[in-house]
Amino acid sequence: MNPSKVSRENVSKMTDLPNVGKIVAHDLASIGITCPEDLIGQDPYALYVLFCRTFKEKQDPCTLDVLMSITDFMNGNEPRPWWDYTPLRKKRYGENIIIALD
């Protein structure tokens, strides 16, 4: 959902989250995240690694930006577009994220 349309009190399913549509919601379910509350306290980088290993390939780094945005939101912060997290991701994890898939 577009972050500008997110209302925290109306978040009940994954597609109610900022930056999450049907495909991302399906992918999150593949790693065991089936309701918004599952994201509380989660480490977005650990979720990203789990994504990569589950799908057996390195995911686009923007996936990490989305994970950062939704974990941040579920931990009480305002909804923001995923691309707002790109500079923080690059600062925190570098330009090129290396993931061991095994």
JOJOGI-V42910 format. One record per pair of residues at least 24 apart in sequence whose ideal C-beta (glycine too) atoms are under 6 Angstrom apart, sorted by sequence separation. I is the first residue (numbers start at 0). GAP is how many residues later the second one is. D is the distance in Angstrom with one decimal. If there is no record, write none. Layout:
BEGIN
i->(I/I)
gap->(GAP/GAP)
d->(D/D)
END
This chain:
BEGIN
i->(29/43/64/10/63/43/41/38/38/39/38/60/35/57/18/51/52/18/48/17/16/17/17/18/5/2/2/2)
gap->(24/24/24/25/25/27/29/31/32/34/35/36/38/41/47/47/48/50/50/51/53/55/61/63/73/76/77/78)
d->(5.7/4.5/5.5/5.3/5.4/4.8/5.2/5.7/5.2/5.1/4.1/5.7/5.8/5.3/5.0/4.6/5.9/5.1/5.9/5.9/5.0/5.6/3.7/4.4/4.2/3.9/5.6/5.4)
END
